[in-house]
Amino acid sequence: MSQLGWWIAGFLAAAWLGFALRRAWRRWVARRRTRRAFRGEREAETVLARAGYRVDERQPALDWPVALDGVPHPIQLRADLIVSRDGRRFVAEVKTGARAPRIETAATRRQLLEYAVAYDVDAVLLVDMEAETITEVTFAL
């Protein structure tokens, strides 16, 4: 093999190794994030119980009917918890990390709004597991 061939083979091997390492890193980060989220949900039940909430459902799934030009397209939703207190029902959305528990985060705000409408609850609760706080969120609909 010529010197150019060796350079090309080395470059391809390095590119493949870089690709494999990036893929492994992404999988590791995703698994870590998932474990943290599940742990946060389990711990949130304790935080909610201390505040007087009762857990009614865990991971309640819902087919939310959405129509596009009159054609139904049910959307599968899965909230973290349905809880109740003082005769009121809530979706409790558990968030971990620094950015996710903030109502200024567009993805979080949209998710809470979607749950408020789809689950037909009195309000949604944003449970920040880093600060161990519960915030009731209502939307003017």
Residue pairs with C-beta under 8 A, 6 or more apart in sequence:
1 9
36 96
36 97
37 94
37 96
40 94
40 95
40 96
40 129
41 58
41 80
41 81
41 94
43 129
44 80
44 81
44 92
44 94
44 127
44 129
45 55
45 81
47 127
47 129
47 132
47 134
48 55
48 81
48 83
48 92
48 125
48 127
48 134
49 55
51 85
51 134
52 85
52 86
53 83
53 84
53 85
53 90
53 92
53 125
53 134
54 83
54 84
54 85
55 81
55 82
55 83
56 81
56 82
56 83
56 84
56 89
57 81
57 82
58 80
58 81
59 78
59 79
59 80
59 81
60 78
60 79
60 81
60 82
60 119
61 76
61 77
61 78
62 76
62 77
62 78
62 79
62 118
62 119
63 74
63 75
63 76
63 77
64 74
64 75
64 76
64 77
64 114
64 118
65 72
65 74
66 72
66 73
66 74
66 75
67 73
75 118
77 114
77 115
77 118
77 119
79 91
79 92
79 93
79 115
79 119
80 91
80 92
80 93
80 94
80 127
81 91
81 92
81 94
82 89
82 90
82 91
82 92
82 119
82 121
83 89
83 90
83 92
83 125
84 90
88 122
88 123
89 121
89 122
90 121
90 122
90 123
90 124
90 125
90 136
91 112
91 115
91 116
91 119
91 121
91 124
91 125
92 124
92 125
92 127
92 134
93 108
93 111
93 112
93 115
93 124
93 125
93 126
93 127
94 127
94 129
95 101
95 108
95 126
95 127
95 128
95 129
96 129
96 130
97 130
98 130
99 105
100 107
100 108
101 108
101 126
101 127
101 128
101 129
101 130
101 131
102 108
103 109
103 112
103 126
103 135
103 137
108 126
112 124
112 126
112 137
112 139
113 139
115 121
115 124
116 123
116 124
116 137
116 138
116 139
116 141
117 141
123 136
123 137
123 138
124 136
124 137
124 138
125 134
125 135
125 136
125 137
126 134
126 135
126 137
127 133
127 134
127 135
128 134
128 135
